[in-house]
Amino acid sequence: MQLYRGPIFIRAKTLPSAWETSIAELWSNGIIIETEYDQKSIDSPVVILVEEPLSEPRIHLKGIMAGSPKGLFEYVDEVIEGIHDHLVEKFGYTYHERLFTYKTPCGEIVNQIEYIIEKLRKAPYSRRAQAITWQPWKDIKTEYPPCLQRLWFRVVNGRLILHAHMRSLDYKEPVLIYHDGEVELVPIGEVYEEGLWRNSLAPSVGEDLKIKWMPITNCIKHELERDERIYEVVLLSGRRIRLTKDHALYTYRRGKIVPVPTIELKKGDLILIPRRIPRPAEPVKIINIPSLILKSKAIHRSNRSYLRIINVNRDEIKKLKSVLYDIYAKLYKMKNIRSAVWNAINYEYVPIELWKEVQNNARVRVAFFSKHNTIPVSIPLDEDFGYIVGLWIADGSIRGGRKPFNKKRKVFGIQFSIGRDEEYILSRVKKFFSKIGVNIYVNKAKIKDSEVIIEVPSKPIEFLFRILGLEAYSPKRRVPKIAFNATDEFIEGMLHGHYNGDKHCSTSLELVSDLQYLCLLLGKVTLAYIYEKTRKVTFPDGREAVVSSYGRIYSIIPEGKVPSMVGKHGTRALVKLSLNSDITFDVVKEIREVEPTCNYVYDLSVPPYENFIGGYGGIVVHNSNDALKAAFMNMYAFTELQRRIAKQLGVEVGYYMHIADSYHIYESDWKWAEKFVEQIRKGTSRKYWRTTGEFEKIAKISRRKQD
């Protein structure tokens, strides 16, 4: 069995063809996962498009899971006529009860199908003709909630089309993943488009309320309808997330943590957030500069001013002569190769590509052309380095601005702007750069009397900061990816440096979110102020500015404590629950409608707990499910409903689309499925296809035998 490569897309003319093709594809591309029903399943998301759902043959005998052939027609009558509505009290629901007599908490009865017909009569092009089945006040408590979530109808070119599907997160919403050996905070849309979800992990809250890194089995993409809304849920701690109305967050109701669709949330609801996020692997303690540069694929050669490993033993270089010739000829495309090799031996250096071939010792360093401007081959990710990175994010810049990194530039390196009386910061900067053997200059003459510029005129240092992602201007600054994988000491130092520089303030809301995620790796929950309207703000150091967005982390709650809002809006039991787990709670401050950033929304599938951590600052997000169980019978029944509505509207029947986020075959059916898939591949499964007339004869014979 192979890991599936992504959502399974099926397009077929008829129902039998579409259904059996979906099973064959699921068997080949699904993944084996655990379920909540004490057995495993083969699982994958699927999108099935049936071009002509009424074309014959319409029946597949293998798809009838109702005990007898007539059971298919009984199921259609259950959905459309409500012949089993008297069993609602026993089983919790029927599709007819939810679609035709939807009962609200206040007792009002809504006939959603009648509404759809009237809506499409008045406006056939309407995008609002939909019916839902989900009742969170009932379904979150039952072991077997409805598989169908929503039916969406529309008349296009005189034909009634029907979608049965669910929705998810906005493109730019960040999610935390562990990919290719590194923890990353990436927009969920990018996770899908770049295929980053493959062979990746995501933090997920288990039944014991502990967070574990679990495999992402799929990333799902849905197209938004033109009038479909995106909602932003804003929490008191500054956290926020954008999602569709049907996507669920976790809240606390009647002593239980339950998923609730966004549309059902209200101001003051408690929302589940992580209190700490464990690391998926050992933190990185040292960064190797040559390895980092080569992995980044950055351009490290310009007009022969290339990065080098210097102070290499000459005997070692002589052993690498043939390799040097090859690199200078093929990679560097030099003309005078003999002279280049002679210079390398004579001046004791090799290209950075050969860093693994030379002995690493205290003398060996990385240089950019000049022997007098160097940095170590390796730098420990300790508290001192973290402090410098945090300070640079707050008060640093690249010397020379946005000019490209090449030999023509006359100003290189990085610089920091600090207050004239901030001697502590100056001493920390001097300490770090002295430790790695890089000179700095303190310039007190060029600027205001209240400020000091610390200049670090080093090409290798500038290059290092650029490949770490530390080059953007203030509104676009982010925490570098290396920080999410570094030691606790590095992270603590970085937070310390950023606080000394900007008191955890930023005009980059993404940076504020990054810092909140970073604190979660230390087991610390943060509280932040976020403003997104153009306004005049006063920074902690007294500076004033007009900004379009502004955020500030005003409180970092130490490990072992919980946010005050948990006790204020919750109970003692909730406080105790938070202290004994990896989760805690935040409070809904506002829910507002916002514009989507693109025409698509996304979701992650993270079994078995079916949740992940995403949004700005970190929120536990539920992912959606549907099922294969009785898939063919559902497809047949829903297309019969499509036929009847089309008849009342006086239009033809168009295509039918079935979208299932979890399409699966349970372990108890694997032997059946294996034999059936073999028949599908051989082409012998078509013997189970029947026209409606042929099937009616079979059903009548079966009925006479039973009677």
Secondary structure, 3 states (H helix, E strand, C coil): CCCCCCCEEEEECCHHHHHHHHHHHHHHHCEEEECCCCCEEEEEEEEEEECCCCCCCCEEHHHCCCCCCHHHHHHHHHHHCCCCHHHHHHHCCCHHHHHHCEECCCCCEECHHHHHHHHHHHCCCCCCCEEECCCHHHHCCCCCCCCCCEEEEEEECCEEEEEECCCCEECCCEEEEEECCEEEEEEHHHHHHCCCCCCCEEEEECCCCCEEEEECCEEEEEECCCCCCEEEEEECCCCEEEEECCCEEEEEECCEEEEEEHHHCCCCCEEEEECCCCCCCCCECEEEHHHHHHHHCCCCCCCCCCEEEECCCHHHHHHCHHHHHHHHHHHCCCCCHHHHHHHHHHCCEEEHHHHHHCCCCCCCEEEECCCCCEEECEEECCHHHHHHHHHHHHHEEECCCCCCCCCCCCCCCEEEEEECCCHHHHHHHHHHHHHCCCCCEEECCCCCCCEEEEEECCHHHHHHHHHCCCCCCHHHCCCCHHHHHECHHHHHHHHHHHHHHHCCEECCHHHHHHHHHHHHHCCCEEEEEEECCCEEEECCCCCEEEECCEEEEEEEECCCCCCHHHHHHCCHHHHHHHHCCCEEEEEEEEEEEECCCCCEEEEEECCCCCEEEECECCEEEECCCCCCCCHHHHHHHHHHHHHHHHHHHCCEEEEEEEEEEEEEEEHHHHHHHHHHHHHHHHCHHHHHEECHHHHHHHHHHHHHHHC
